[in-house]
Amino acid sequence: MRDGGHLSDALLRKAVRSIAAADDRYDWVGVYLVGEEELWLHNYIGEPTDYAKIPMGASVSGRAVADRQNANVKDVAKEEGYLANAPETQSELVILIRAGDDVFGGIDIDSEQVAAFNEDDEIALIGIADKLAEQLAAERR
């Protein structure tokens, strides 16, 4: 199963479900994976979104991947060119799924609360993202 990507697919889906269930502040949770020149939405929990694909460098997720840095946007209303996955989103956290220099995508979490995410959220989600990256890297060897 591992060679066909089935294990990472299952782990990505389980991670989204687990993260979404972990905290009431997490109103929309998804995983975007890196494609050729865009991010594509692997799976999510929350309101339906119009953004199954995001150009690299666009919105919070695309900029986080392009800049190779996690992003914690406390108030999305102040973000130029913001693409909302859910209409009530007030803040967004993107944690990169990366192994070494390889960025595979990001865990994207939206909240209906302003400044919903703190350092503890980031630390916990980095641990999850790192485990996902290990699996994705192993499948690409």
C-alpha positions as CSV (number, residue, x, y, z in Angstrom):
1,M,0.0,0.0,0.0
2,R,2.8,2.4,0.9
3,D,4.2,2.5,-2.7
4,G,0.9,3.6,-4.2
5,G,0.4,6.5,-1.8
6,H,-2.5,4.8,0.0
7,L,-1.0,5.1,3.5
8,S,-0.2,8.8,3.2
9,D,-3.7,9.4,1.8
10,A,-5.3,7.7,4.8
11,L,-3.0,9.5,7.2
12,L,-3.8,12.9,5.7
13,R,-7.5,12.2,6.0
14,K,-7.2,11.0,9.5
15,A,-5.1,14.0,10.5
16,V,-7.7,16.4,9.1
17,R,-10.5,14.6,11.1
18,S,-8.4,14.5,14.3
19,I,-7.4,18.2,14.1
20,A,-11.0,19.3,13.3
21,A,-12.3,17.4,16.3
22,A,-9.6,18.6,18.7
23,D,-10.8,22.2,19.3
24,D,-14.0,24.1,18.8
25,R,-11.9,27.1,17.5
26,Y,-11.0,25.0,14.4
27,D,-14.0,25.7,12.1
28,W,-12.4,24.7,8.8
29,V,-9.5,22.3,8.5
30,G,-7.9,21.1,5.3
31,V,-4.7,19.9,3.7
32,Y,-3.3,21.5,0.6
33,L,-0.6,19.7,-1.3
34,V,2.0,21.2,-3.7
35,G,1.3,20.6,-7.4
36,E,3.2,21.9,-10.4
37,E,2.4,25.6,-9.9
38,E,-0.4,25.6,-7.5
39,L,-1.7,24.0,-4.3
40,W,-4.5,21.6,-4.5
41,L,-7.0,20.7,-1.8
42,H,-6.5,17.1,-0.7
43,N,-9.3,16.9,1.8
44,Y,-11.1,19.1,4.4
45,I,-13.8,19.4,7.0
46,G,-16.0,22.4,7.2
47,E,-18.0,24.7,4.9
48,P,-17.6,23.9,1.1
49,T,-14.9,26.0,-0.4
50,D,-14.4,27.5,-3.9
51,Y,-10.7,27.1,-3.5
52,A,-9.8,23.5,-4.5
53,K,-6.7,25.0,-6.2
54,I,-4.7,28.0,-5.1
55,P,-1.9,29.6,-7.2
56,M,1.5,29.4,-5.5
57,G,2.0,32.7,-3.7
58,A,-1.7,33.6,-3.5
59,S,-3.6,33.9,-0.2
60,V,-2.3,32.7,3.1
61,S,-1.6,29.1,2.1
62,G,0.0,29.9,-1.2
63,R,2.2,32.5,0.4
64,A,3.2,30.3,3.3
65,V,4.4,27.6,0.8
66,A,6.1,30.0,-1.5
67,D,7.9,31.7,1.4
68,R,8.5,28.3,3.1
69,Q,7.2,29.7,6.4
70,N,4.2,28.8,8.6
71,A,1.6,31.6,8.8
72,N,-0.6,32.7,11.7
73,V,-2.9,35.5,10.5
74,K,-4.8,36.9,13.4
75,D,-7.3,39.0,11.4
76,V,-7.9,38.0,7.8
77,A,-9.8,41.2,7.1
78,K,-6.4,42.9,7.0
79,E,-5.0,40.5,4.4
80,E,-4.8,41.9,0.9
81,G,-6.2,39.4,-1.7
82,Y,-7.5,37.0,1.0
83,L,-9.3,33.9,-0.3
84,A,-11.7,32.6,2.4
85,N,-12.3,28.9,2.5
86,A,-15.4,29.7,4.7
87,P,-17.3,33.0,4.7
88,E,-17.2,33.5,8.5
89,T,-13.4,33.0,8.7
90,Q,-11.7,35.6,11.0
91,S,-8.2,34.1,11.5
92,E,-6.1,31.4,9.7
93,L,-3.2,29.2,10.6
94,V,-1.1,27.4,8.0
95,I,1.5,24.9,9.1
96,L,3.8,23.5,6.4
97,I,4.1,19.8,5.8
98,R,7.9,19.6,5.2
99,A,10.9,17.4,5.5
100,G,14.2,19.1,5.3
101,D,14.1,21.3,2.2
102,D,11.1,19.6,0.7
103,V,7.7,21.3,1.3
104,F,4.8,18.9,0.5
105,G,2.0,21.2,1.4
106,G,0.3,22.7,4.4
107,I,-2.3,22.1,7.1
108,D,-4.8,25.0,6.8
109,I,-7.0,25.9,9.7
110,D,-9.6,28.6,9.8
111,S,-11.4,30.0,12.7
112,E,-14.5,32.2,13.1
113,Q,-12.6,34.0,16.0
114,V,-10.1,36.8,15.6
115,A,-6.7,35.8,16.8
116,A,-7.8,32.3,17.5
117,F,-4.4,30.6,17.3
118,N,-1.5,30.7,19.7
119,E,2.0,29.2,20.1
120,D,0.6,26.0,21.6
121,D,-1.5,25.4,18.6
122,E,1.5,25.9,16.3
123,I,3.7,23.6,18.3
124,A,1.1,20.8,18.3
125,L,0.3,21.1,14.6
126,I,4.0,21.2,13.7
127,G,4.4,17.8,15.3
128,I,1.5,16.5,13.2
129,A,2.8,18.1,10.0
130,D,6.3,16.6,10.6
131,K,4.9,13.1,10.9
132,L,2.9,13.6,7.7
133,A,6.0,14.8,6.0
134,E,8.0,11.8,7.1
135,Q,5.4,9.5,5.4
136,L,5.2,11.6,2.2
137,A,9.0,11.7,2.0
138,A,9.2,7.9,2.5
139,E,6.7,7.3,-0.3
140,R,8.7,9.5,-2.7
141,R,12.0,7.7,-2.2
